[in-house]
Amino acid sequence: MATQEYNNNNSTIEFIKKNKSLKEINSLNSFRKKSHFNIESLSIFFAGGLNKLKARRVTAKLFEQDSILNDSLNDSKTNFYDLDKKELRALTLRKIIRMNELFEQTLKNKELLEQFNEKQFSDAFTHWIEMLDRNVSMRLGVHIRLFTETLNSQGTDEQIQLFANSLASLSIFGCFAMTELGNGSFVRGLETTSTYDSITQQFIINSPTLTSFKYWIGMAAQTATMCVAYARLITQGVDHGIHVFIVPLRCSKTGKLLKGINIGDVGTKMGRNGLDNGWIRFDNVRIPRQNMLSRYTTVEADGSYHKNPNIKPQIAYGALVGGRVAMVEASYKTAAMAVTVAIRFSAIRSTFGTPVLNYQTQAYRLMPILAQIFGYNIASDWLSQSYDRLTIELTNGDISSLANVHCSSACLKAFSTWFCLNSIEVCRQCCGGLGYSSYSGLGNYYNDFAVLVTGEGDNTVLAQQTARFLIKVYNEVKNGQQNKMNRNEDIKYLENLNNVEQMINKLKEYKNREVMSIWNDSLLTEICNLISLIKVNDVANRLEKEIVEKGNTIEQSWNNCSVDLVGCAKAHCYAIIVRLFEIKLENELLLMNSNNNNNNNNNNNNVYEILKALWRLFSFHYIESELAILLANDIITKVDCQSLQIQIQELCFFLKDNCVSIVDSFEIPDFILHSTLGRTDGNIYEHQIFASLSESNKIDQPDQQFLNYVLPKLDQKLHQTFKVKL
């Protein structure tokens, strides 16, 4: 039998071009035609305003036209998902430098600056960077959010000014050396020491044990020239606890490690391998006395230690909130990418002649994710605004809101990142076998995002920090000290901790009603608030019994109730979001009525109905997970449970016909989505094959392992019987 050229990719490409099918495109567009709301209006809502949306569109276009930022424009024959660690890190650095250049060029563009200010462009750049490449966003996050913000929050005005210009221009690359191999982010347990030598007026930074090695330090392995190192300050023989020091790592002329600095790479990770995480061992590294960040405390030349009496040390904790704010934002955006892929694929993929999106089980898995994306989008915007206000307050020495914002950021970070990671896996499963392909993007989303669940505070620990705040509020309310509460919108409902029985009795009146049932819109926020109040009450009573009746210590009692305490944090988190979502919905209704009165009805009515359905599904989906507590308190019946589940299915069915246009409203360009299955044009099968034809997958001759191990074992006579004789 004659043989051909071993594998001719060109013939495959020609076959695909000659046999183009419109079936997939038509299937996707048929779902788009089913929706009757104004996509532009929903895009504005999701972006947080028209100006934000316009700035994002302009920035996306700049990125799309750049051959370094848009992988589809470069000359490489290797697919992004086939790059090895070395190639990925090189590309990551090229993108960082190019983004910095592009941003500086944008700020010099007079035409663009007439439309947008610097903050709008900065926000738009940040928005796309996290979605475009999470290696890039993490590296920039380490430099800007961790290194720079630590310097700004804990350094003196003189120290900040010294670094200002170099940080913005990337003349310095900074990293954040806090976590240790044996202590993680348990700050009070850190072992690295900084011992002051009054003779030389220098600090000696040292890693005294294996467990004190700084570990997981982003940008340490290859890039950072300096770090902010967290270490125990020892002066005049006294350990003053953890302080922060600026420690140079590499020579700015040669790139070589400085004396006493030992650095290694932590190796290949689940994801974000374009980020050079490393470990650092300090071997009696000497730094000048001025390298200690001294906004709150100072060490004089003679080694005497002084605290600044005019600055509250709690202000330093404000910097931790910023990282959590960014993670909540990253959560809904990454989930939006994943659900866009899964929904578009489900609208195209056909089984027994029907798109799989039409199957109830597919919609039942995907529509709640869509609803939660909108919920966390709204919560993220609110949290960001709260953090901006807090930053101003802290600058003025006002810490009255710090505990409240810390509580909200902790629970929203925990439950948004859990939600996102779980949602990506659901979306992968909804894409069947093709979802397992790297080219779908979903595996990359999952592996890159997973670190956020434990990064900057383990989620379970953060949830318990929220619970600690809730128990504190419980004690204040029970002791008649409501005046101590900072009456922000998110915790105002906690004033009802003394009224739980009355609220339960009120809701009992709605049991088994068919008309004006307990699941009517006017009660959803109240139900979610009540779930949180019941949980806080119950766990507070349990804690008291553990201490008073069982004689346990506070620590033992807390541990014995920790599962329920995490449940309290979840209930509080969802109570916040349901109420925030409801407020946004009320504002949208006012906008709709205003447009109708002005004869400017551009389908805003339908956008309102979409948002209302998403809010109801968000609320119902959460309440469904808490039916046990409602049943236990005799608030609902079996009939009410069945009614809720039917309404969830009906909402999923309604949103199913609109969901393709809803994800279109996210306006995520294909080059940022980076998925063969989530393409806007619907050509998923064509691009799946094209991706597999990349240079790294090329098969141009018999595989050497085949020749070594398989060929010698083959039964030649048997194989000959199946060949066509020519």
N, C-alpha and C positions, 0 to 999 in steps of 0.2 A: 504494500500500500504506500502510495506517495505521501511524503510529509510536506507541510507548509512551513513558512517562516514561523518560528516557535510561537510567538504571540504578537499579533499585529494590532496594536491599540488604535492605529489610524483607521483601520477597517471598522472597528467597533464605533468609533466616533462618527464615521460617515453613515453607518447604519442608523444611529440615533438621530442624526440630522435629517435623514431621508424619511424616517418613520415617526416624525413628531406627532404626538397625540394631543388633541384639545380636551380630552375627557377630563383630565385632572383639573385643568384651568376652569372648565365649565362647571365642574362640581363645586369648586371653591367659590366661584362667582355666583352660583345659584343660591348659596347661603347668604352672600352679601345682598342679594336682591330681596331676601326675606325680611331684612330689617328695614324699618321706616323711621329711624331717628337721625338727627343731624350729627354726623360723626365729628365734624369740626367743633361743635359745642361740647361734646364729650371729651375731645382732645384738650380743649381749653380747661375743662374741669379737672382732668387728670393731671395736667401740667401745673395747675395752680394759678392759672391766669393767662391772658392772651400774650402779654409781653414775655413771660417765661417761655411760652410755646414758640413764639417767633425767634427768640434768642437760641432756643434749642435747634430749631430748623436751620438757622444760619450756620450754627456750629457743626451740626451734622453734615451739612454740605461741604464745609471746609475739611472735615475729617475724610469724607468720602472721596474727595478729589486728590487726597494726598497718598502717594504710593507707599509711604512707610506705614501710615496708620490704616490704610485699606489694603489688606493682604491680597485681595483679588486683582490689584493693579500692579503688584510687584512682579519681578521676572522669575521668582523662585518657582521651580517645578515641584516643590515639596509642599504638601498641604500643611496648614498651620497645626492641625492635630497630629501630624506625624513628626513634628520637630522633637529632637532629643533635648536634654536639659541644657547642654552647652549652647545649642542654637537658639533655644527659647530665651535664655538669659541675654544673649547678644541682641536679639530682636527687642526684648523688653527695654533694654537701655537705649536702643535707637529710638524707640517710641517715646520714651521719657524726654530725651533731648529734643526730639522733633516737636512734641507737644509744647514744651517750654518756648521753643522758637516761634511756634505758631501763635501762642497766646500773646507773646510780646509783639509780634507783627500785627495781630488783631487790634491791640491797644493803640497802635499807630495809624490805624485805618480810619481816617476822618469820616468817611461815608458811613461806616458801621457805627462809629461813636456818636453820630447824630441820632441813631435809632436806639442804641443801648448803652448803659453805663458799664463801668468796669465790673461791678458786682454781678450784674446780670450775665455778663460773659463768663465770669468766674464760675457762677452757679451752673451755667450751661455746659462748660467744659467738664466740671466735676460730674454732672449728670451722665454724660456719655462715657467718661473715662472708666467708671466702675463697670459699665455694661460692655464696653469695647474689649477690655483686657484687664482681668482682675489681678494679673501680675503687676501691671503698670500701676493700677490704682493702689495696690498694697504698698508698693515701693514709695510712691508719692505720699501715701498716708503715713508711713513711718517717718519720712522726712518732714512733712508739713504738720501733720496732726500730732504726732508723738514727740518728735525732737523739738520742733519749733514751738509748739504750744506749751511744752514743759518749760522751755527757756523763757517764754513770755509770761507764764504764770508764776514761776519761782525765781526768776532772775531779777536783779535790780534794773532800774532804768538804764544805767550805764552798760550793764552786761547785754541787755536787749539791743541797745543802739549799736554796740560793737559788731553784732552779727547781722543786723537788719538787711543790709544790701546783699551780702553774700548768700543768705538763705534764699532770697527770692530769685536770684540769678543762677542758683545751683552751683555757686563757686565753692560751696561746702556741701557735702552729703552727710547728713546726720542719721544716727540710729538711736534706739531706745533700749538701754541695757538694764532692764529691771528683773525679768524672770530668771530663775536659777534652776539648774538641773534637779536639785532635790527639794526645792521649795516652791516652784512654780511662781504664781503671782501673789503668794502669801507674804505681803510686804513686811509685816512685823517679824517674820521668820528668816529674812534674808541674812546671809552669812558674810558676804563681801565686806571687807573693812576698809576704812579710810582713816589712817592714823596720822595725826598732825605732828610734824617735826618743827618745833619752834626755833631751832638753831638755823635751819635752812629756809624756814617759812614755806614749807612744802607739805602737801598731803601725800601719803604713801598708800596707793590703792593696791589691795592684795586679795587674791582668792585663796583662802587658807585650806580649803577642803575640796574634794571632788564634787560634793553636792553644791558648792558655792559657785561653780562655773556658771557664767551667764549663758543661758540656753534659749534657743528659738529666736535669737535676735535677728530680726529682719534687716537685710542689707549689710550685716556684719561680715559675711563670708568673703565678699569680693569688692564691695562698693564704698561703704561708709568711711569717711576720713575722720569723723569724730563721733562720740557717743555721749549721751547723758546717762551716767552710771549711778544706780541706786546702791548706796553702801552705808554701813554703820559708822557714824562719826565718832572717833575716839580721840579725845584731847585731854591732856593733863591727867591721863589715866582713867577718865570717865567715859562710859559709852552713852552717847546722847541719842541713840536711835538712828533711824534711817534719814539720810540727807542725800542731796543730788549734786553730782559733780560732772563737769565737762572734762572728758578724757580724750585727747587726740589718739587716733589709732594708726594712721598711715602717714607716711611722708608725702607731702603735697607735690614734691618734685619727682620722686621715683615710684611712688605707690607701695613701697615696701613697708612692712610692719615696723612700728617704732619699738625701741628697747623695752622689754618686759611685757609686750603685748603678744599673746599667743592666741591664734584664731584658727578655727576649723569649720568645715561645712557640715551641717547636720545630715546631709545626704538627701536621697530622693524621698519626696513626701507624697501623700495622696493626691495633692493638687498644688497649684501655684508654684510650680517648679521653676518658673521664671524669676521668682523671688529668692535671693541668696540668703536664706536663714543660716545662721552660724552660731558657734559657741565661742566664748571669750574667757581666757584665763589671764588674770592680771598677776604678774609676778613682780611685786614691789615696784609698781609704776609710780614715778614721782611727777606731781603736777603742782603748779604755783598755787598759793593760797587763794588767789583771786578766781580760781576755777570752781570754787564752791558757789552754787546758786544761793544768793544771800538775801532774798527779799524778806524772809521771815526770821532768819537767824544769821549771826555772823561769828566768825572766829577771828579774834584780834591777833596781832603779831606775836604776842606772848603766849597764845594758846587759850586765852580766856574766851568763854562761850557766852553769847548774849542773844536773847530773843527780842524781836521788834515788838514793843508793847502796843503799837498802833495798828497792827495788822493781825487779823484773826487767822490762825493756821488752817481752819476748816476751808478757807478760800481755795487752798491747793486742790481740794477734792473736786472742784468745779471742772478741772481739766479732764477728769475721768468721764464726766457726763458727755463731753463732745464725741468721744469714740463710740459711745452707745447710740447717740443720735445718728451717727453715720451708718451704723450697722442696721438700724431699723429701716433706714432709707434703702440700703443695699438689699435688704430682705424682700421688700415688695417689688423692687425693680428686677431682681433675679428671678423671682417667682413669675413676674410678668413675662419675662423671656421664655421661661419653661412652658407656661400655659399657652403662649402664642404658638410655640412649636406644636404642642399636643393638639390644640384646637384646629389649627390649619391641617395638620396631618389627618385628624379624625374626620374633617369635612371632605377630604380627598379619598382616603382609603375606603374601598368598597368591599363589603362582604355580603354574599347572596344578593348582589345588585343594589345594596343600600349603603350609603356612607355610614361608617361606624358611629358617627356623631349622633345619628338618629336612634341608636339603641339607648334605652333608658339607663342602663348601667354605666355607659360611657359618660353621659351627661351628668349622672348622679355623682361621678367622681370628679369631674372637671369644673362644674359650675360653682360649687362651694369655694374652690380655689380662687376663681375669678372674683367672687364676692369678698373674700378675705383680702385680696390684693387691693381692692378699693378701700376696705376698712383700714388697712395698715398704711395706705397712701395718705389718707386723711389724718391718721394718728401721727405719722411721720412729720407732716407739715406742721401740725400743732406742737409736737415736741420740739421741733427745730425753732419755732417762734418762742417757745418757753425758754429754751436754752439761750437764745439771743438776749432775751430780757434778763435772764439770770446773769449772763456775762457782764452786762451793764451794771447790775446791782452789786455784783462782787467787786467790780472795779471801784465802786463807791463804798466798799466795806460793809454792804448790806447782805447778810446771810440768811434772811428770814425765809426765803423761798428755796434754799438749797436742799433741805431734807425732802421737801415735796417733789422737786424736779428729779432729785436722785432716785426717789422711789419710783416715779413714773418711767424714767429712762431705764431703770433696772428691769422692771417687769416687761416693758415693751421690747427691750433688746432680747430678753430671754424667749418670749413667746413668739415674736416675729421671726427670729432665726430658726426656732424649732419648726414653725409653720412652713417656712421656705424650704428647709432641707427635706421635710416630709413630702412637700408638694412636688418638688423636682422628681422624686422617686415615683410618685403617683403618675406624673406626666410621662415619665419614661415607660412605665408599664402600659400606659394608654397608647403608646406608639408601637407596641408589639416588638417583634424581633429587630426592626430597623431602629428602634429607640436605643438599642444596645450598641449600635454603631457609634464610634467617636464622632463621625461626621454629622450625627444628629445634633451635636452640641450638648446634649443633656448630661452625658457622663462628665464632661468638662465643667458644666455648671455645678453639678453635685460635688465633685471632688474639690473644686476651687472654693465653693461656699462653705463646706463642712467645717473649716477651721473657725468660722465665726461663732459656732455654737459654744465653743470653749474659749475663744479669744476674748481678751479684756474682761475676764470674769466668767467662770463656768455658769451656765444657765441656772442650774439647780441652786447654786449659792446666791446668785442674783435674785432669784425668786424668793429665797428666804430673807434677803435684805429688804425686799418689798414687804414681806409678811411682818418683819420686825417693826417697820413703820406703821403698819396697820394695827398691830397690837398696841403700839404707843398711842395711836389715836383712840383706840377702843378704851384704854385706861383714862384718857383725858375726858372723853364723853361720859363715861360712867361716873367720873368724879366731878361732873359738872363744870369742866374746864374747856368747853367748846371755844371760848374766846382765844385759846392758844392756837387753834387751828388756822392755818393760812387758807382762807376760804377760796381757793381756786376751784374752777369748774369741775375738775376731775375728782376732788375729794369731798365736795360739798354734800354729796349723798350720805357720807359717813356720819353726818350729824344725826341721822335716823337710827343709830345703833340702839337707842333706848326705845324705839318704836317698832321693833321687828314684829312683835305679836300682833299689833294693830294692822300692819301692812299685810301679814299673812291672812288675817281674818277678812280683810277687804278683798283680796284676790280670790278667796274661797267662794265668794258670791258668784264668780263666773264659771264655776265648775259645770261641765256637761252642757253648757249653752251652745246652741247651734247658731243663733243670731247674737252678735256682740259677744263672741266667745273670748276666752282668756287670751287667745292669740291675736287679738285685734291690735292694730298699730299703736294705739294710744297707751298700751300697757307694756310694750316690749322693753323699753328702757327701765321701767319700774320693776319688771320681772328680773332683769339682769342685775339691777341694783340690789334687789332683795336676795338673790342667790349669794352675792358677795357678802351682804350683811349677816345672813344666816351662818355662812362659813366662818366669818370672823368671830361671831358670837360663840359658835360651837367650839372652835379651837382655843379661844381665850378661856372658856370654862374648863376645857380639858387640861390646859396648862396649869390652871389654878389647882385642880384636883391632884395633878402630878406632884405639885410642890407641897400643898397643904395636907392632903390626905395620905399620899404615898411617901412623903418626906424626901423626895428627890431634889437634887440641886437644880438650879435654873438651867444649867447646861444639859443635864440628863433629861429634864422635862422637855426642853426644846427638841432634843434629838428624838425623843419618843413621839413627838407630835409633828416631826418635820415633813412627812408626806402630806398631812392635812394643811400645813403651813404653805407648802408649794401650791396646793389647791386654792388657798385663799388668794395668793398672788395672781393665779390665772383668772379667778373670778373678778378680781379688781381690774385686771388688764382689759378683760372683755366688757366690763361695765363702762370703763372709760371710752372704749372705741364705739360701742353701740350709741352712747350719748353724743359723742363727737360727730358720728355719721348722721344721726338724727338732726343735729344742728345744721350741718351742711345741706341736708335735704330740705329743711325749712327755708334756708337761704335760697336754694334753687327754686323752690315754689314761689317765693317772692319775685325772683327774677322772671320766672315764667309768666306770672300774672302781669308784671310790668310790661313785658314784651307784647302780651296779648292786648293790653290796654292801648299800646302804641301801634297796634296793627302791624307788629313786627314778629309775627309767629313763624319762626323758622324751625319748626319741629322741636322747639324746646319742651313742649308738652310731652313729647315722646321720650326725650332725654330724661325728663323728670321721672317718667314711668320706669325707665331702665334703672335709674339710680335707686328708686324706691324698691324695686324688685331685688336689687343687689343688697340693699340694707336689710330687707326682710329675711333674705336667705342667710346673710351673715348672722343675724340675730337668732334665727331658728336653728341654724346649724350648731351654734354654740349651746343654745338652750337644750337641744337634743342630747348633748353630752352631759347635761346636768339634770336629766329627768328624775334620777334617783332621789336627789335632795328635795325636789318639788313633791314627789310622791310620798317621801318620808314625812313631810310636814303637812300632808293631806291638802295640798294646794290644788292638785290636779287629780284626774282619774285616768283609768285605762282608755276611756273614750277620748279624752283630751290628748293623750299620747298618740293615739292612732290618727287623730285629726292633724296633729303637728306633722307627722311623717307624710301624710297625704299632701299637705301644703308645701312641704319641701320638694316633693316630687313634681308638683305643679309648677313651682317656681323654676326648677331645673329645666322643665319642658319649655317654658316661656323663654328663658334666657338662651336655651340651646339654639333657637332660631335667630338670635341676635348676636351670638357670641363671636362670630367671625368678624363682624363689624366692630364689636367692642374691643377686640384685641388690635384691630386696625387702628383704633383711636389712640393706642399707646405710641404709635408712630416710631416703632423700632426698625431702622433700616436693615436690610438683609446683611450688609457687610458687618454690622454690629451684632446681629442675632447669630451669625456664623453657624447656620444650621441648614443642612440639605433638606430637612423635612419641614422647616417652618417658612419656606420662601413665600414672599408676597404674591408671586405670579403663579404659584401652584405647581411648578415644574420640579416636583420632588424626586421622581425616579430618575430623570435625566441627570440631575446634579448629584444624585447618590452614586451613579456609575462614574460620572466625571471625577468625583472626589477620589474614588478607588483607583483611578488611572494615574494618580500622581506618581512622581519619580520614585518615592520610597516603596511603592507597591509594585513596581515594574517587574514583570516576569519575561525576560528576553531570551532565556535559555533554560534547559533542564536544571532543576535545583541540584546542587552538589550533594545535599543530604539524600535526595532521591537516588542519585547515581551510586552513592556509597552503601545505602542500607536497603532500599526498596528494589531497585533493578536486579540485583543478584538473586532475589527471592522469587522473581516472577516466573510463572509457568508459560514459557514461550509458545508451546504447542497449543495450549488452551486459548491464549490471546489471538493466535493466528486464525482460529476458527471463527472469530467474530469480526474479522476484517473483511472489507469489501475487496474482492479481487479485481484489479484493474488490468 
